[in-house]
Amino acid sequence: MKNKYSYIGVVFIILLFGIFVVRNFKHHSNPKSTSLKYTKPKGLPNKSGLAYLVINDEARKMPEFSFTDQNNQLISNIDYKGKVFVVEFFFTSCPTICPIMNRNMLTIEEEFGKRDNFGIASFTINPSYDTPMVLKEYAENYGVTSLNWHFLTGDRDTIYEMANKGLNIFAGLNPEVEGGFEHQGFFALVDKNGYLRSRTDQYGNPKIFYQGTETEEVALLKEDIDLLLNE
């Protein structure tokens, strides 16, 4: 009987310690830690019902940029002002996902490319090889006709910082993979005011990005582009 009460006493002490640890952890957790959520920021349009990407209570915007396109023209985020546009990271010699991504992107261009308030920004992650001349040939091989689809090249570190830190889309060197570069096949959607937008899942969380290699995802992206064009 004595052993039974001793056992109960030990369990009780462990339970109290566990409660103390949990409460102490909550008390000392960093309130400024990064939090990703969906809200409807005040003063921003939301007629479309699409989510804003909100980090630490601030709606995330497309980072400012200035690069050279396939026509050797300097293109910046100012050229996309007032436009809904799609962003991707790729490289012309990519033997794996990039051809799939850009065939899917081509269907987006065919549907929206003639509209003055729509655009596409394709940033190469291999700028030392992907010169404006190489990008122009690449665009012509895909049959790109829209004047608002810019294939952009420039300083590699700046492009990588924009991808990895600005958009949280991974891009980097990796000599162990086919093609020598590694990146995520995401398409990012940007609204007319430069904010990153997406639809939400069944729990109300932002989708954030669209998988550019999947036709079903691209179909959803097209629906959301149309919503933003009419927002």
N, C-alpha and C positions, 0 to 999 in steps of 0.2 A: 504493500500500500504506500509505504514511504517512497519507493522508487517511482511509483505512478505519479505522485504529487511533484516529485523532483523533475520528472519529464515534462509535466504540464508547465512547471515554472520556467524551464529552459525555453520551451516554445513561446511562452508569453513574452519573455525578454527579447527573443529574436524578432517577434512581431513588432514590439515597440521600437526596436532599433531600425527595422525596415521602414516604419512610418516616419521616423525622425530623418533618415537619410533622404527619402523622397521629398519631404517637406523642405529640407535644407537645400537640396538640389534645385527645386523650383524657386526658392528664395534667391539663390545666387546665380541663376541662369542669366545670361546676358540679354537684356531687353532690346539691344540694338543688333542682335544677330540677324543675318539675312533671312527674310521671310518672303516667299513667293505666293502671291494670292491673286484672286480676281476681285476687283472692286469696280465701282462706277465713279471714277474721280469727278469731283465737282468741277463744272465749267467746261468739261470735255464732251463732245457729241457722243451719243450712244443710240442713235436711231436704229442702227443695224442690230443691236443686241450683242455684238461681238465683244469679247473680253479685252481689257487692257492688261499688259504684263506689268504688274505692280511689284516692285522690290523695295522693301523698307518704306512702304507708304508713298512711293514715288513711281509714277507711270514711266516705264522705260521707253526711250526714243532711239531711233536709228542713229548711231554715232556719226558725227560729221566726217566727211571724207572728200578727197580730191585726187583723182587718178586719171590716167590716159586711156581712152577707149580704142576700139579697133580702127577707127577713122583718124587716129592720132589727135583727137580733140580732148581737151581737158574737161572732165566731167566731175561735178561735185554734187553733194546732196541738194544744193540750191536748184540744180537742173530738175530735180524730182519734186520740188515744192509744189503743192497743190495737186499732186498725183498719188494715186494708189500704186504701189509697186511691190514686186517680189524680189527677194534677195537670195542668192545662192553662192556657194564657194565650190570651185571646180579647177581642173587643169586640162589643157587640150590633149595631152598625151596619156590621160587616164585610161587604163585598159579595163576598168571594172564598172563602177557605178555611174561615172559622169555621162557616158553615152546614153544610159537609160534616163538619167535626170534631164538631160537636155532634149531628148526626144519628147519627154513629157512636158518640159517647159515650152517646147515648140507648139504644142496643142493649146497652151495658154496664150501664146502670142497670136496664134491663128484666131482665137476667140476675142481677144481684147486689144491686140496690137495696134489696130487702126484708131483707137480712141486717144485723144490728146491728153486725157487725164489718167492714163495708165502707162506703166513702164516696167522694165526688168533690169536688174543690176546683177551681173555675173562677174564675181571677183576671182581672178586666177590665184592659186596658191603656189604657182611655179612661175613667178614673174621673170626670172632670169632667162627662161626659155620662151615664155609666152609674151612676145613683143607685140606691138600693135599690128604688125604685118602678119604674124602667125595667127593672132586673134581674128583678123579680118578674113583670112582664108578659112578658118574654122567656122566662122559665122556663115560664110558663103556656102560651105559644104553642107551645112544644116538647112540652108534655104531661108535664113533669117532675112526678113524684109522690113520689119518695123524699125523706124528711126529712133524709137524709144527703148530698144533693147541694146544696152551697152555692155560690151565685154571689156572689163577694166583690169589694167595692170599698173604696177608701181612698186614702191618699196616693200620688200617682203615682210620685214618686221612690223611695219605699219598695218599691212593687211592681216597678219597673224594676230596682232593685238586687237584689231577690230573684230575679228572672228571669235577669238577665244575669250576676250574680256568684255568687248562691247555687246556681242550678241550671244555669248555662251554656246557657240557652235564650234566644235573642235576642228582645228586644222593644224597640221604640222608635218615635219619631215619624219620619215620612217623608212630607212633603207631596206628593212626586212620584209616590207610588203610590196606587192606587185605595183610597179609604177613609181615607187620611192616616196610617195606622199600618202598621208592618211587624213581623211576628213569625214565628217558626217554628211549624209545625203539629205540635209534638211532644206526646205524652202521656208523663208521667213516672210511674213506679210506685214507691210507697212502702210498706214493710212495717209490721207492727204496732209495731215499735220505732222507726219514723221514719227507717229507712235506705233510700236509693235502691237499687233492685234491678232486675235485668234478666237475660234469658237471654244466653248467649254465642254467638259465631259459630263457624265450623268451626275457627278457629285458637285458640279459647279466650279471645278478647277480649270484654269486655262490650258488649252492644248499646247500652246506656245508655238510649236513648229509643225510643219507638214512634211511627211516623208516623201521626198521627191522621186523615189524609185517605185512608188506604189500608185497605180492608176486610180485606186479608190480614194487615196488621200488627195491626189491631184484634183479629182472630181469635187471633193469637199472644198478644196482651196478655191476652185473656180466659183463655187456658190458664194463663198465669203468675199471674194474679190467683187462680185456683182453687188453684194450688200454694201460694201464700203463705197463703191462708185456712186451709189444712190443715197449715201448717208449725208 
